[in-house]
Amino acid sequence: MSSLPPLLLANWKMNLCVSESRSLARAIAKSVLNARKNKSTRANVQVVLVPSFTALDAVARVGSRSGAFSIGAQDCFWEERGAYTGEESVCSLREIGVSFVLIGHSERRQYVNESNEAIRKKIECVSNDSTMIPVLCIGENHSQKILGKRKSVLQQQLLSALKGLFQRRLTREIVIAYEPVWAIGTGVPATAVDCAEVYRYIRGLMENAWGAAAVGRLCRIIYGGSVSESTVTDFVSKDISDGALIGGASLTASGFTRIVHGVMDSL
Ligand code: PGA
């Protein structure tokens, strides 16, 4: 387990427009602050809202006024600036106050054919920015799971994305989100036992490259895929994982708040 606080990222994907994102952010801010007040000794949970690009600024303003949560982006481009129509740079994200960036989410691998090489370049670009933490998403699909290829798929995704970083000393934080593709949006999460084995495997690969001390200090391994208020503590607890990436269940203030409370109570 990492020595960093548990991380709860709300991935809103493309589900909300700007005004809806702002309202949801305000409601979540209120209840996170209340929870922190009431549970001061157990309140060490880092909450990150990850809206679509167009809603980032509005949600970031709520975050900086309230101090209730940090902001994440769902993607970024690997160049600082230039002729890249439709892309977003780390420099713009930094200016808005983004501190986490999802990279290589399975929906981007699937719908826009994001390649391992693109993912590697994005990881390098975000890791080079001292204000931002990359969240690398990896996970096997259903047929890979059935064929018993889970570990080889995870190894290949991890090694190709972190190839450059593995050659250097780890000096900045990084988050690995294990998201089995077959669990995303299906209502059927992986089992905690399954995940525990995967985390050990992922942690082992990182420790080989960076050493156990640096990994313990700077890396969090989190779970994503149909996390709900009733299952979150199966995944986020002292000896299982360092947090969760939550899609569907983060789209209502009441649901997401119960997830945050559940994790705070379990610490
Ligand atoms: P889900 O999405 O919680 O709706 O399964 C998780 C994700 O894709 O990050």
Residues whose N, C-alpha, C, O or C-beta is under 5 A from the ligand:
A	BS01	PGA	N11 A183 I184 G185 T186 G224 G225 S226 V227 L245 I246 G247 G248 A249
